[in-house]
Amino acid sequence: MPLCRCGFLLVLVSSFCVASSAQETSFPTDDEIKLLLTQTERALVQYKPLLDREESLFGEKGKEAVTKDREVVHGLETAIGAFRKNPQGFNSKLGFSFFEWIDDADRNTLLCASSASSEAVNLMLDGKTAKARSLAELSQSCMDTSSLLYTVSENAGALYTRYVASVEALAKQGSEVAQKCTDILKKSGVKPNK
């Protein structure tokens, strides 16, 4: 009979924990995730043409540089498609990959800005002002896109941090419920199976 009481108590305590966990945890919502996806799509609209310009202006060296960048874009576009169908998929280890890809894109645009700026200076010193101007414009565009990607990355990081904190809170609550049930069983004289 004590086992039945513990089962009933476990169901009761679990119900209270579920109700309280809704208040204590704050998993990213579908709307928040969809907003992040929209922000990412807008950033990609600016980022993708920069890859073409970088490749064009830097030639073979540019082609090598943007190969990995295009893989990042592909990863982000694939994730956006998947998260559009199931926004809560972000609340998993895939959300961290998404965050990493955005962070990679931000870093890549900073590298583009730095490389284009350095090359523009060298060309100016050599008197090749037309190409130097194009590279300076690319550098500025990369800086602008980097700022946008940084903002998106901050948002993704904040949402993923909330996901991790919520998982931790739920695990703690589950552990507390299990301990309470174990204590009840011990008080009732029921010995756990080994």
Backbone as CSV, one residue per row, in Angstrom:
resi,resn,N_x,N_y,N_z,CA_x,CA_y,CA_z,C_x,C_y,C_z
1,MET,0.800,-1.212,0.000,0.000,0.000,0.000,0.847,1.284,0.000
2,PRO,2.004,1.321,0.744,2.809,2.535,0.710,3.288,2.864,-0.701
3,LEU,3.514,1.843,-1.522,3.956,2.066,-2.889,2.897,2.822,-3.691
4,CYS,1.617,2.484,-3.479,0.532,3.185,-4.168,0.475,4.639,-3.739
5,ARG,0.662,4.878,-2.428,0.646,6.263,-1.927,1.800,7.055,-2.532
6,CYS,2.966,6.419,-2.633,4.116,7.109,-3.214,3.850,7.435,-4.678
7,GLY,3.248,6.499,-5.400,2.921,6.738,-6.804,1.967,7.903,-6.954
8,PHE,0.932,7.921,-6.090,-0.023,9.025,-6.122,0.675,10.338,-5.781
9,LEU,1.520,10.292,-4.744,2.232,11.492,-4.332,3.182,11.960,-5.444
10,LEU,3.826,11.015,-6.108,4.726,11.362,-7.200,3.975,12.070,-8.330
11,VAL,2.797,11.558,-8.665,1.979,12.197,-9.694,1.577,13.601,-9.248
12,LEU,1.181,13.721,-7.982,0.760,15.016,-7.450,1.924,16.014,-7.451
13,VAL,3.074,15.576,-6.930,4.235,16.457,-6.886,4.685,16.811,-8.299
14,SER,4.664,15.849,-9.212,5.049,16.126,-10.603,4.151,17.179,-11.220
15,SER,2.855,17.099,-10.923,1.920,18.094,-11.451,2.267,19.485,-10.954
16,PHE,2.605,19.573,-9.665,2.990,20.870,-9.113,4.294,21.376,-9.736
17,CYS,5.221,20.438,-9.952,6.502,20.832,-10.550,6.322,21.309,-11.978
18,VAL,5.468,20.630,-12.716,5.219,21.053,-14.100,4.598,22.442,-14.105
19,ALA,3.641,22.661,-13.197,3.001,23.975,-13.124,4.006,25.037,-12.711
20,SER,4.854,24.723,-11.725,5.824,25.721,-11.287,6.951,25.882,-12.294
21,SER,7.293,24.798,-13.029,8.370,24.910,-14.011,7.989,25.841,-15.147
22,ALA,6.720,25.929,-15.450,6.278,26.856,-16.495,6.584,28.284,-16.080
23,GLN,6.554,28.531,-14.758,6.843,29.866,-14.265,8.345,30.088,-14.094
24,GLU,9.090,29.050,-13.662,10.494,29.208,-13.349,11.398,29.083,-14.570
25,THR,11.000,28.316,-15.550,11.824,28.159,-16.737,11.301,29.074,-17.834
26,SER,12.194,29.384,-18.723,11.819,30.310,-19.784,12.446,29.857,-21.088
27,PHE,11.952,28.748,-21.620,12.439,28.278,-22.904,12.102,29.309,-23.980
28,PRO,12.989,29.491,-24.971,12.651,30.384,-26.076,11.341,29.950,-26.737
29,THR,10.490,30.917,-27.004,9.188,30.631,-27.601,9.294,30.557,-29.120
30,ASP,8.261,30.011,-29.728,8.221,29.952,-31.195,8.369,31.340,-31.796
31,ASP,7.676,32.331,-31.225,7.743,33.693,-31.773,9.154,34.267,-31.683
32,GLU,9.838,34.030,-30.569,11.203,34.534,-30.421,12.140,33.863,-31.420
33,ILE,11.963,32.566,-31.609,12.807,31.830,-32.551,12.523,32.287,-33.979
34,LYS,11.252,32.490,-34.309,10.906,32.959,-35.653,11.483,34.348,-35.924
35,LEU,11.499,35.205,-34.912,12.103,36.530,-35.067,13.600,36.393,-35.340
36,LEU,14.258,35.500,-34.618,15.680,35.239,-34.851,15.913,34.751,-36.279
37,LEU,15.046,33.884,-36.762,15.187,33.370,-38.127,15.031,34.490,-39.149
38,THR,14.070,35.375,-38.926,13.865,36.518,-39.823,15.088,37.429,-39.814
39,GLN,15.632,37.682,-38.632,16.842,38.508,-38.535,17.996,37.867,-39.296
40,THR,18.128,36.558,-39.155,19.209,35.836,-39.825,19.043,35.886,-41.340
41,GLU,17.803,35.706,-41.805,17.549,35.789,-43.245,17.929,37.155,-43.794
42,ARG,17.592,38.204,-43.071,17.925,39.560,-43.531,19.431,39.771,-43.562
43,ALA,20.127,39.222,-42.574,21.586,39.338,-42.558,22.201,38.570,-43.732
44,LEU,21.637,37.410,-44.042,22.155,36.621,-45.172,21.944,37.325,-46.502
45,VAL,20.867,38.102,-46.611,20.620,38.866,-47.838,21.776,39.839,-48.078
46,GLN,22.338,40.380,-47.010,23.490,41.279,-47.158,24.794,40.509,-47.307
47,TYR,24.896,39.372,-46.628,26.144,38.620,-46.570,26.475,37.891,-47.873
48,LYS,25.495,37.239,-48.476,25.762,36.409,-49.655,26.367,37.190,-50.831
49,PRO,25.865,38.374,-51.192,26.492,39.109,-52.310,27.932,39.533,-52.011
50,LEU,28.243,39.706,-50.724,29.618,40.077,-50.366,30.598,38.961,-50.718
51,LEU,30.126,37.727,-50.603,30.987,36.598,-50.942,31.341,36.628,-52.424
52,ASP,30.352,36.960,-53.258,30.606,37.062,-54.698,31.593,38.197,-54.997
53,ARG,31.396,39.332,-54.325,32.295,40.476,-54.546,33.706,40.169,-54.069
54,GLU,33.795,39.515,-52.903,35.123,39.158,-52.370,35.845,38.218,-53.331
55,GLU,35.130,37.227,-53.827,35.720,36.277,-54.763,36.172,36.980,-56.039
56,SER,35.348,37.873,-56.530,35.656,38.595,-57.762,36.876,39.505,-57.603
57,LEU,36.920,40.249,-56.503,38.002,41.220,-56.316,39.331,40.576,-55.927
58,PHE,39.281,39.438,-55.250,40.516,38.792,-54.807,40.959,37.648,-55.704
59,GLY,40.164,37.321,-56.721,40.554,36.267,-57.660,40.634,34.899,-56.995
60,GLU,41.689,34.150,-57.317,41.848,32.779,-56.794,41.934,32.772,-55.266
61,LYS,42.634,33.725,-54.733,42.740,33.855,-53.275,41.352,34.076,-52.659
62,GLY,40.530,34.854,-53.332,39.165,35.110,-52.859,38.295,33.878,-52.948
63,LYS,38.508,33.102,-54.016,37.720,31.872,-54.190,37.973,30.906,-53.046
64,GLU,39.230,30.763,-52.654,39.578,29.891,-51.532,38.970,30.409,-50.233
65,ALA,39.001,31.705,-50.046,38.507,32.307,-48.811,37.000,32.115,-48.635
66,VAL,36.257,32.220,-49.728,34.796,32.166,-49.590,34.218,30.749,-49.644
67,THR,35.042,29.762,-49.946,34.524,28.386,-50.006,33.917,27.984,-48.670
68,LYS,34.655,28.190,-47.594,34.139,27.851,-46.258,32.980,28.774,-45.873
69,ASP,33.056,30.028,-46.308,31.979,30.975,-46.005,30.657,30.505,-46.618
70,ARG,30.742,29.968,-47.812,29.529,29.462,-48.473,28.973,28.240,-47.728
71,GLU,29.848,27.443,-47.126,29.384,26.314,-46.316,28.612,26.822,-45.094
72,VAL,29.079,27.907,-44.508,28.380,28.518,-43.371,26.997,28.990,-43.805
73,VAL,26.934,29.650,-44.960,25.645,30.117,-45.490,24.709,28.931,-45.710
74,HIS,25.241,27.867,-46.302,24.425,26.677,-46.555,23.901,26.100,-45.236
75,GLY,24.759,26.019,-44.226,24.325,25.520,-42.920,23.222,26.371,-42.324
76,LEU,23.382,27.678,-42.399,22.364,28.590,-41.865,21.048,28.461,-42.625
77,GLU,21.121,28.394,-43.949,19.893,28.282,-44.741,19.179,26.957,-44.463
78,THR,19.942,25.892,-44.302,19.345,24.594,-43.982,18.670,24.644,-42.620
79,ALA,19.357,25.229,-41.641,18.798,25.342,-40.290,17.545,26.223,-40.285
80,ILE,17.575,27.320,-41.015,16.405,28.205,-41.081,15.213,27.423,-41.617
81,GLY,15.420,26.667,-42.681,14.332,25.866,-43.241,13.778,24.868,-42.226
82,ALA,14.668,24.206,-41.515,14.229,23.216,-40.514,13.521,23.888,-39.349
83,PHE,14.065,25.009,-38.871,13.452,25.692,-37.725,12.147,26.399,-38.109
84,ARG,11.984,26.751,-39.368,10.699,27.325,-39.804,9.597,26.269,-39.664
85,LYS,9.943,25.007,-39.968,8.962,23.918,-39.842,8.744,23.527,-38.395
86,ASN,9.800,23.579,-37.586,9.725,23.189,-36.178,10.595,24.144,-35.357
87,PRO,10.037,25.302,-34.962,10.840,26.284,-34.231,11.485,25.727,-32.962
88,GLN,10.814,24.796,-32.297,11.368,24.267,-31.054,12.605,23.396,-31.293
89,GLY,12.903,23.093,-32.540,14.149,22.403,-32.848,15.360,23.228,-32.444
90,PHE,15.168,24.550,-32.353,16.246,25.426,-31.873,16.626,25.060,-30.448
91,ASN,15.632,24.633,-29.676,15.862,24.279,-28.274,16.438,22.867,-28.189
92,SER,17.616,22.716,-28.760,18.338,21.445,-28.769,19.790,21.777,-29.090
93,LYS,20.593,20.742,-29.252,21.993,20.997,-29.607,22.107,21.662,-30.977
94,LEU,21.082,21.533,-31.812,21.107,22.196,-33.120,21.086,23.716,-32.984
95,GLY,20.469,24.207,-31.922,20.466,25.646,-31.671,21.873,26.181,-31.465
96,PHE,22.719,25.367,-30.834,24.101,25.795,-30.633,24.855,25.835,-31.959
97,SER,24.607,24.858,-32.821,25.235,24.876,-34.151,24.811,26.123,-34.918
98,PHE,23.529,26.462,-34.826,23.003,27.658,-35.481,23.748,28.900,-34.978
99,PHE,23.885,28.986,-33.659,24.609,30.107,-33.053,26.051,30.152,-33.557
100,GLU,26.716,29.006,-33.637,28.100,28.961,-34.113,28.221,29.427,-35.563
101,TRP,27.263,29.024,-36.403,27.313,29.437,-37.806,27.157,30.947,-37.944
102,ILE,26.262,31.526,-37.156,26.102,32.984,-37.207,27.389,33.658,-36.745
103,ASP,27.974,33.126,-35.690,29.230,33.669,-35.178,30.344,33.528,-36.221
104,ASP,30.380,32.399,-36.917,31.368,32.206,-37.993,31.173,33.225,-39.108
105,ALA,29.923,33.456,-39.481,29.639,34.431,-40.538,30.108,35.827,-40.116
106,ASP,29.888,36.173,-38.859,30.336,37.465,-38.352,31.861,37.569,-38.436
107,ARG,32.539,36.542,-37.982,34.009,36.538,-38.022,34.500,36.617,-39.474
108,ASN,33.841,35.895,-40.380,34.246,35.917,-41.787,34.103,37.304,-42.397
109,THR,33.051,38.026,-42.022,32.889,39.380,-42.576,33.948,40.326,-42.014
110,LEU,34.349,40.103,-40.772,35.431,40.927,-40.220,36.746,40.643,-40.932
111,LEU,37.007,39.377,-41.228,38.219,39.028,-41.977,38.185,39.634,-43.376
112,CYS,37.015,39.597,-44.001,36.854,40.210,-45.323,37.157,41.705,-45.241
113,ALA,36.609,42.368,-44.236,36.819,43.817,-44.089,38.301,44.127,-43.908
114,SER,38.956,43.353,-43.073,40.377,43.580,-42.807,41.229,43.332,-44.052
115,SER,40.979,42.212,-44.727,41.747,41.886,-45.937,41.529,42.917,-47.038
116,ALA,40.281,43.306,-47.233,39.964,44.281,-48.289,40.589,45.630,-47.982
117,SER,40.568,46.023,-46.722,41.153,47.304,-46.335,42.662,47.301,-46.550
118,SER,43.320,46.226,-46.127,44.777,46.124,-46.306,45.159,46.147,-47.785
119,GLU,44.410,45.382,-48.571,44.695,45.329,-50.009,44.420,46.680,-50.668
120,ALA,43.399,47.373,-50.216,43.090,48.696,-50.784,44.234,49.672,-50.524
121,VAL,44.787,49.630,-49.343,45.914,50.512,-49.011,47.101,50.199,-49.914
122,ASN,47.392,48.916,-50.069,48.529,48.528,-50.932,48.316,48.999,-52.371
123,LEU,47.108,48.843,-52.875,46.829,49.270,-54.249,46.899,50.790,-54.392
124,MET,46.452,51.505,-53.359,46.546,52.978,-53.399,48.006,53.408,-53.489
125,LEU,48.857,52.732,-52.722,50.283,53.068,-52.745,50.902,52.764,-54.111
126,ASP,50.326,51.772,-54.810,50.803,51.423,-56.155,50.126,52.255,-57.238
127,GLY,49.228,53.158,-56.853,48.561,54.022,-57.819,47.371,53.394,-58.523
128,LYS,46.902,52.259,-58.059,45.745,51.578,-58.672,44.483,51.965,-57.903
129,THR,44.049,53.190,-58.145,42.966,53.757,-57.333,41.593,53.146,-57.599
130,ALA,41.320,52.742,-58.818,39.979,52.205,-59.127,39.719,50.912,-58.347
131,LYS,40.665,49.990,-58.415,40.476,48.732,-57.687,40.553,48.975,-56.181
132,ALA,41.406,49.907,-55.770,41.515,50.240,-54.344,40.176,50.760,-53.826
133,ARG,39.506,51.581,-54.613,38.201,52.112,-54.224,37.181,50.975,-54.077
134,SER,37.201,50.028,-55.016,36.281,48.882,-54.952,36.533,48.059,-53.689
135,LEU,37.795,47.864,-53.363,38.134,47.101,-52.160,37.755,47.863,-50.887
136,ALA,37.914,49.172,-50.907,37.511,49.983,-49.746,35.993,49.907,-49.543
137,GLU,35.258,49.924,-50.647,33.796,49.783,-50.556,33.414,48.396,-50.031
138,LEU,34.119,47.361,-50.484,33.877,46.006,-49.977,34.173,45.946,-48.487
139,SER,35.264,46.562,-48.084,35.624,46.573,-46.662,34.517,47.206,-45.820
140,GLN,33.994,48.328,-46.287,32.915,49.007,-45.541,31.647,48.153,-45.514
141,SER,31.314,47.540,-46.631,30.126,46.675,-46.675,30.282,45.482,-45.731
142,CYS,31.486,44.930,-45.688,31.727,43.809,-44.778,31.599,44.250,-43.322
143,MET,32.092,45.441,-43.014,31.958,45.965,-41.639,30.489,46.158,-41.273
144,ASP,29.706,46.717,-42.192,28.280,46.922,-41.936,27.566,45.597,-41.708
145,THR,27.879,44.617,-42.541,27.240,43.299,-42.414,27.696,42.609,-41.144
146,SER,28.945,42.808,-40.780,29.450,42.229,-39.538,28.677,42.766,-38.341
147,SER,28.386,44.058,-38.351,27.601,44.644,-37.246,26.228,43.999,-37.149
148,LEU,25.601,43.786,-38.293,24.290,43.149,-38.311,24.389,41.700,-37.816
149,LEU,25.370,40.967,-38.319,25.540,39.572,-37.899,25.874,39.476,-36.416
150,TYR,26.624,40.433,-35.912,26.950,40.446,-34.477,25.680,40.587,-33.643
151,THR,24.792,41.467,-34.064,23.530,41.654,-33.359,22.696,40.375,-33.379
152,VAL,22.626,39.727,-34.534,21.888,38.470,-34.657,22.538,37.400,-33.780
153,SER,23.869,37.365,-33.760,24.597,36.405,-32.940,24.307,36.618,-31.456
154,GLU,24.256,37.859,-31.032,23.928,38.163,-29.631,22.539,37.653,-29.282
155,ASN,21.580,37.847,-30.173,20.215,37.381,-29.948,20.180,35.856,-29.873
156,ALA,20.852,35.188,-30.813,20.889,33.722,-30.810,21.554,33.197,-29.542
157,GLY,22.638,33.841,-29.132,23.330,33.430,-27.913,22.458,33.583,-26.677
158,ALA,21.723,34.682,-26.608,20.835,34.908,-25.463,19.713,33.868,-25.425
159,LEU,19.138,33.565,-26.582,18.077,32.551,-26.614,18.622,31.182,-26.234
160,TYR,19.796,30.839,-26.738,20.350,29.523,-26.429,20.744,29.432,-24.953
161,THR,21.221,30.515,-24.379,21.539,30.545,-22.945,20.288,30.298,-22.122
162,ARG,19.175,30.900,-22.529,17.900,30.652,-21.826,17.487,29.198,-21.927
163,TYR,17.685,28.595,-23.104,17.357,27.176,-23.281,18.164,26.326,-22.301
164,VAL,19.465,26.555,-22.238,20.330,25.765,-21.359,19.936,25.970,-19.896
165,ALA,19.671,27.198,-19.499,19.266,27.467,-18.115,17.941,26.783,-17.784
166,SER,17.032,26.756,-18.732,15.732,26.106,-18.512,15.877,24.600,-18.379
167,VAL,16.730,24.007,-19.190,16.978,22.566,-19.084,17.580,22.243,-17.720
168,GLU,18.507,23.076,-17.289,19.137,22.877,-15.978,18.106,22.984,-14.852
169,ALA,17.225,23.968,-14.946,16.188,24.142,-13.913,15.251,22.936,-13.876
170,LEU,14.865,22.430,-15.039,13.984,21.254,-15.073,14.679,20.016,-14.515
171,ALA,15.951,19.866,-14.806,16.693,18.716,-14.277,16.773,18.791,-12.759
172,LYS,16.990,19.977,-12.247,17.055,20.168,-10.786,15.707,19.830,-10.151
173,GLN,14.625,20.289,-10.768,13.294,19.990,-10.234,13.003,18.496,-10.276
174,GLY,13.396,17.836,-11.338,13.193,16.396,-11.450,13.965,15.642,-10.378
175,SER,15.173,16.085,-10.114,15.991,15.470,-9.073,15.351,15.657,-7.704
176,GLU,14.815,16.831,-7.464,14.150,17.097,-6.182,12.916,16.209,-6.005
177,VAL,12.144,16.019,-7.062,10.957,15.163,-6.995,11.373,13.721,-6.717
178,ALA,12.400,13.260,-7.402,12.869,11.891,-7.185,13.352,11.704,-5.759
179,GLN,14.035,12.712,-5.212,14.515,12.625,-3.828,13.348,12.592,-2.847
180,LYS,12.322,13.387,-3.097,11.141,13.388,-2.224,10.460,12.025,-2.240
181,CYS,10.356,11.424,-3.405,9.723,10.112,-3.514,10.565,9.063,-2.781
182,THR,11.875,9.153,-2.926,12.760,8.222,-2.230,12.617,8.367,-0.725
183,ASP,12.534,9.605,-0.253,12.361,9.849,1.183,11.051,9.263,1.684
184,ILE,9.985,9.404,0.911,8.673,8.860,1.287,8.743,7.338,1.351
185,LEU,9.394,6.744,0.353,9.539,5.290,0.349,10.321,4.813,1.575
186,LYS,11.383,5.527,1.918,12.182,5.146,3.085,11.366,5.257,4.373
187,LYS,10.581,6.332,4.495,9.734,6.515,5.683,8.657,5.447,5.763
188,SER,8.214,4.962,4.624,7.166,3.939,4.595,7.736,2.536,4.789
189,GLY,9.060,2.429,4.857,9.670,1.122,5.086,9.897,0.329,3.817
190,VAL,9.696,0.899,2.657,9.928,0.199,1.400,11.404,0.345,1.064
191,LYS,12.062,-0.787,0.818,13.489,-0.762,0.484,13.631,-0.746,-1.041
192,PRO,14.504,0.106,-1.548,14.713,0.132,-3.002,15.366,-1.153,-3.490
193,ASN,14.985,-1.577,-4.700,15.591,-2.755,-5.321,17.002,-2.420,-5.758
194,LYS,17.890,-3.395,-5.576,19.287,-3.146,-5.996,19.646,-4.001,-7.147
